């Protein structure tokens, strides 16, 4: 560009402006000095008051902690406190009160208000000091005189550092503000004169330089709103003219950069919004600068609530003092957000962000919900453990008896048959268990078929009960409470027989001598409610929901003795749900257990068809 001469340049104009700025700067400095002087005077005044308060607090603590006798010549606490307070000068501190732990005034230097001694104080600042043991101060206006006063409340401690009283004082600030007012008047007169001179000179100079600057300011405001279509007029070749040309070039570059940035922002926003994983970006200090909806949903807060927070405050890591730059070396971390109602796990992976100088400038955290994976893995481990345990028990028994037979017990005609009978029973128990496991496996893989047909459930239920009546032990009674009507359901007869056999067999096993098993059917709105109630020992409330889990036993020792596999109710649950029903249990310890399940009734039109 062409070099601009001195007399045509903006440099000369800036010289004139600089002279004006110097005049204004004098006033700015004066105002600054006045403000700082005010702060300094107030600080010195408060320090002076605090020094006196420290000495007064020390003397009063000695008086409060003194061991007193009943000697007539010895001063009481109130007399000694009054003596100490009276000796304090009143040139700055206008009012001093000493309050005991019961909020009663026991000393004051106010001769005109002696009747306050012995009364309870209602000052809020004193009550807070007595309650929390902290020194408090404030500046306010006296309600009676209108003067500004500095009030302070300081606790008095005993030897065990317990709060046993408080010092309340008032100090007038009018002397400080009188000095400040005189100084401000001087600065005000000088400022008025400087403003008048600066205004006259500014008018002459502003006309030559403000017009293009105002236009650029307006264009900058327009650009700030996102409009890059307008240009700034160029009025000359001086520095302002060149600035206007540069401004127009900047406008074009910003338009291109904004379009590119917006394109990338939309692309990034789309990626983050559609990610199933949560993404949290933090700065070098660890404060969240970006978070997507998935991460906010995982944590249970909105993105606005998370933004600006410290990363370790929203991710409950076990080690709170960990260095953020070391997190990326820790691999994936499991974060447990479970509570009493819900099991909830997140997996967090960390990656540091580096600049061109290989310095860490931030951290990217990727969150994944692994709750279901962990649940499946935990269930798999429990299942393998349960199967191993259940198979090991009969195998161990069989091995013991086989070893005994091998060691010569087979020659004993009385013992050998018993040992072989036990081995046979344990073998049959394992076969039943394996069959149950195979059936559950087919259910899990949906490899079994249900062949439903129209069944009169009441007649069918009578047949099932009749079969049990023929083989039931003499000490147990089956009590039928079935309606004398026809209720049709759409079900697989064989599968439902397996359900009833499992439930009734359990009721018989756990019924005591002389027990009664009640078998009931009740019609509800669109379904049948079937219940089998025994009079056994019952199940505790916290274990009731678990009896339909695989291998779960409320009384493991007794169940194993009676030959159960722990899979019957789990199979029953799968079969009932396959018929679109629901199964649950009710129980009270010592009063027996009731197993209930529902089956949907066929509607009338469907029931009429055969």
ChimeraX attribute file (.defattr): number of C-alpha atoms within 10 A of each C-alpha:
attribute: neighborCount
match mode: 1-to-1
recipient: residues
	/A:1	5
	/A:2	7
	/A:3	9
	/A:4	14
	/A:5	11
	/A:6	10
	/A:7	9
	/A:8	13
	/A:9	16
	/A:10	17
	/A:11	15
	/A:12	12
	/A:13	15
	/A:14	14
	/A:15	11
	/A:16	13
	/A:17	16
	/A:18	13
	/A:19	13
	/A:20	18
	/A:21	16
	/A:22	13
	/A:23	16
	/A:24	17
	/A:25	14
	/A:26	15
	/A:27	19
	/A:28	15
	/A:29	11
	/A:30	19
	/A:31	17
	/A:32	12
	/A:33	15
	/A:34	17
	/A:35	14
	/A:36	12
	/A:37	15
	/A:38	18
	/A:39	12
	/A:40	13
	/A:41	17
	/A:42	16
	/A:43	12
	/A:44	13
	/A:45	19
	/A:46	17
	/A:47	12
	/A:48	12
	/A:49	18
	/A:50	15
	/A:51	12
	/A:52	15
	/A:53	21
	/A:54	12
	/A:55	11
	/A:56	18
	/A:57	21
	/A:58	13
	/A:59	15
	/A:60	24
	/A:61	18
	/A:62	15
	/A:63	17
	/A:64	20
	/A:65	14
	/A:66	11
	/A:67	7
	/A:68	12
	/A:69	10
	/A:70	8
	/A:71	8
	/A:72	7
	/A:73	7
	/A:74	11
	/A:75	14
	/A:76	15
	/A:77	17
	/A:78	18
	/A:79	13
	/A:80	18
	/A:81	22
	/A:82	19
	/A:83	15
	/A:84	18
	/A:85	22
	/A:86	16
	/A:87	10
	/A:88	15
	/A:89	11
	/A:90	13
	/A:91	8
	/A:92	14
	/A:93	20
	/A:94	15
	/A:95	18
	/A:96	23
	/A:97	23
	/A:98	27
	/A:99	27
	/A:100	22
	/A:101	15
	/A:102	13
	/A:103	20
	/A:104	19
	/A:105	23
	/A:106	21
	/A:107	26
	/A:108	26
	/A:109	23
	/A:110	16
	/A:111	9
	/A:112	8
	/A:113	10
	/A:114	11
	/A:115	11
	/A:116	16
	/A:117	18
	/A:118	15
	/A:119	13
	/A:120	14
	/A:121	17
	/A:122	10
	/A:123	11
	/A:124	9
	/A:125	19
	/A:126	24
	/A:127	18
	/A:128	15
	/A:129	22
	/A:130	25
	/A:131	12
	/A:132	10
	/A:133	21
	/A:134	16
	/A:135	17
	/A:136	15
	/A:137	14
	/A:138	11
	/A:139	14
	/A:140	12
	/A:141	14
	/A:142	13
	/A:143	8
	/A:144	6
	/A:145	7
	/A:146	9
	/A:147	13
	/A:148	19
	/A:149	19
	/A:150	22
	/A:151	20
	/A:152	23
	/A:153	28
	/A:154	24
	/A:155	27
	/A:156	28
	/A:157	20
	/A:158	14
	/A:159	11
	/A:160	6
	/A:161	9
	/A:162	12
	/A:163	19
	/A:164	20
	/A:165	27
	/A:166	28
	/A:167	26
	/A:168	24
	/A:169	22
	/A:170	22
	/A:171	21
	/A:172	21
	/A:173	21
	/A:174	12
	/A:175	11
	/A:176	15
	/A:177	15
	/A:178	11
	/A:179	13
	/A:180	16
	/A:181	13
	/A:182	10
	/A:183	17
	/A:184	16
	/A:185	11
	/A:186	11
	/A:187	18
	/A:188	14
	/A:189	10
	/A:190	14
	/A:191	18
	/A:192	12
	/A:193	11
	/A:194	18
	/A:195	14
	/A:196	11
	/A:197	13
	/A:198	18
	/A:199	11
	/A:200	10
	/A:201	14
	/A:202	15
	/A:203	10
	/A:204	10
	/A:205	14
	/A:206	12
	/A:207	9
	/A:208	11
	/A:209	14
	/A:210	12
	/A:211	12
	/A:212	19
	/A:213	15
	/A:214	11
	/A:215	16
	/A:216	20
	/A:217	13
	/A:218	13
	/A:219	21
	/A:220	17
	/A:221	12
	/A:222	14
	/A:223	16
	/A:224	10
	/A:225	9
	/A:226	12
	/A:227	13
	/A:228	20
	/A:229	11
	/A:230	12
	/A:231	16
	/A:232	21
	/A:233	13
	/A:234	16
	/A:235	12
	/A:236	12
	/A:237	18
	/A:238	19
	/A:239	15
	/A:240	19
	/A:241	19
	/A:242	17
	/A:243	17
	/A:244	23
	/A:245	17
	/A:246	13
	/A:247	17
	/A:248	20
	/A:249	13
	/A:250	13
	/A:251	21
	/A:252	16
	/A:253	13
	/A:254	16
	/A:255	17
	/A:256	13
	/A:257	12
	/A:258	14
	/A:259	12
	/A:260	11
	/A:261	13
	/A:262	12
	/A:263	12
	/A:264	12
	/A:265	12
	/A:266	11
	/A:267	12
	/A:268	11
	/A:269	13
	/A:270	11
	/A:271	12
	/A:272	18
	/A:273	16
	/A:274	11
	/A:275	14
	/A:276	15
	/A:277	19
	/A:278	23
	/A:279	23
	/A:280	24
	/A:281	23
	/A:282	24
	/A:283	19
	/A:284	17
	/A:285	15
	/A:286	21
	/A:287	20
	/A:288	22
	/A:289	17
	/A:290	16
	/A:291	22
	/A:292	21
	/A:293	20
	/A:294	22
	/A:295	25
	/A:296	19
	/A:297	12
	/A:298	17
	/A:299	17
	/A:300	12
	/A:301	13
	/A:302	14
	/A:303	19
	/A:304	11
	/A:305	10
	/A:306	22
	/A:307	18
	/A:308	15
	/A:309	15
	/A:310	16
	/A:311	24
	/A:312	16
	/A:313	12
	/A:314	13
	/A:315	15
	/A:316	12
	/A:317	15
	/A:318	10
	/A:319	8
	/A:320	11
	/A:321	8
	/A:322	11
	/A:323	10
	/A:324	20
	/A:325	18
	/A:326	12
	/A:327	18
	/A:328	15
	/A:329	12
	/A:330	9
	/A:331	11
	/A:332	15
	/A:333	14
	/A:334	15
	/A:335	18
	/A:336	16
	/A:337	15
	/A:338	12
	/A:339	8
	/A:340	5
	/A:341	6
	/A:342	9
	/A:343	13
	/A:344	17
	/A:345	20
	/A:346	23
	/A:347	16
	/A:348	21
	/A:349	19
	/A:350	23
	/A:351	18
	/A:352	21
	/A:353	17
	/A:354	13
	/A:355	9
	/A:356	6
	/A:357	6
	/A:358	8
	/A:359	11
	/A:360	16
	/A:361	15
	/A:362	21
	/A:363	26
	/A:364	20
	/A:365	20
	/A:366	18
	/A:367	24
	/A:368	18
	/A:369	20
	/A:370	16
	/A:371	18
	/A:372	12
	/A:373	11
	/A:374	15
	/A:375	14
	/A:376	12
	/A:377	12
	/A:378	12
	/A:379	13
	/A:380	12
	/A:381	12
	/A:382	14
	/A:383	14
	/A:384	12
	/A:385	11
	/A:386	16
	/A:387	17
	/A:388	11
	/A:389	13
	/A:390	18
	/A:391	16
	/A:392	13
	/A:393	13
	/A:394	20
	/A:395	16
	/A:396	12
	/A:397	14
	/A:398	20
	/A:399	12
	/A:400	14
	/A:401	19
	/A:402	17
	/A:403	11
	/A:404	15
	/A:405	17
	/A:406	11
	/A:407	10
	/A:408	10
	/A:409	17
	/A:410	16
	/A:411	11
	/A:412	10
	/A:413	9
	/A:414	10
	/A:415	14
	/A:416	18
	/A:417	13
	/A:418	12
	/A:419	20
	/A:420	16
	/A:421	12
	/A:422	16
	/A:423	20
	/A:424	13
	/A:425	15
	/A:426	20
	/A:427	15
	/A:428	13
	/A:429	18
	/A:430	19
	/A:431	12
	/A:432	15
	/A:433	20
	/A:434	15
	/A:435	12
	/A:436	18
	/A:437	17
	/A:438	12
	/A:439	15
	/A:440	19
	/A:441	13
	/A:442	13
	/A:443	16
	/A:444	11
	/A:445	9
	/A:446	9
	/A:447	10
	/A:448	12
	/A:449	10
	/A:450	13
	/A:451	11
	/A:452	14
	/A:453	13
	/A:454	16
	/A:455	18
	/A:456	16
	/A:457	21
	/A:458	18
	/A:459	15
	/A:460	13
	/A:461	19
	/A:462	14
	/A:463	12
	/A:464	15
	/A:465	18
	/A:466	13
	/A:467	10
	/A:468	16
	/A:469	14
	/A:470	8
	/A:471	8
	/A:472	15
	/A:473	12
	/A:474	9
	/A:475	11
	/A:476	19
	/A:477	17
	/A:478	20
	/A:479	14
	/A:480	15
	/A:481	12
	/A:482	15
	/A:483	12
	/A:484	8
	/A:485	10
	/A:486	11
	/A:487	17
	/A:488	23
	/A:489	22
	/A:490	19
	/A:491	23
	/A:492	18
	/A:493	17
	/A:494	11
	/A:495	20
	/A:496	16
	/A:497	15
	/A:498	14
	/A:499	22
	/A:500	17
	/A:501	17
	/A:502	17
	/A:503	20
	/A:504	21
	/A:505	16
	/A:506	19
	/A:507	25
	/A:508	21
	/A:509	16
	/A:510	19
	/A:511	23
	/A:512	16
	/A:513	13
	/A:514	11
	/A:515	18
	/A:516	19
	/A:517	21
	/A:518	18
	/A:519	21
	/A:520	17
	/A:521	20
	/A:522	13
	/A:523	13
	/A:524	11
	/A:525	7
	/A:526	12
	/A:527	18
	/A:528	20
	/A:529	18
	/A:530	19
	/A:531	21
	/A:532	23
	/A:533	25
	/A:534	27
	/A:535	24
	/A:536	24
	/A:537	17
	/A:538	21
	/A:539	21
	/A:540	15
	/A:541	12
	/A:542	7
	/A:543	11
	/A:544	17
	/A:545	13
	/A:546	15
	/A:547	19
	/A:548	21
	/A:549	15
	/A:550	21
	/A:551	21
	/A:552	17
	/A:553	19
	/A:554	15
	/A:555	11
	/A:556	13
	/A:557	9
	/A:558	13
	/A:559	16
	/A:560	15
	/A:561	8
	/A:562	12
	/A:563	12
	/A:564	19
	/A:565	23
	/A:566	23
	/A:567	22
	/A:568	23
	/A:569	22
	/A:570	20
	/A:571	22
	/A:572	23
	/A:573	19
	/A:574	19
	/A:575	21
	/A:576	19
	/A:577	14
	/A:578	15
	/A:579	19
	/A:580	12
	/A:581	17
	/A:582	17
	/A:583	20
	/A:584	15
	/A:585	18
	/A:586	17
	/A:587	20
	/A:588	16
	/A:589	13
	/A:590	12
	/A:591	14
	/A:592	21
	/A:593	24
	/A:594	22
	/A:595	20
	/A:596	18
	/A:597	20
	/A:598	23
	/A:599	21
	/A:600	19
	/A:601	20
	/A:602	17
	/A:603	12
	/A:604	9
	/A:605	7
	/A:606	12
	/A:607	16
	/A:608	9
	/A:609	7
	/A:610	6
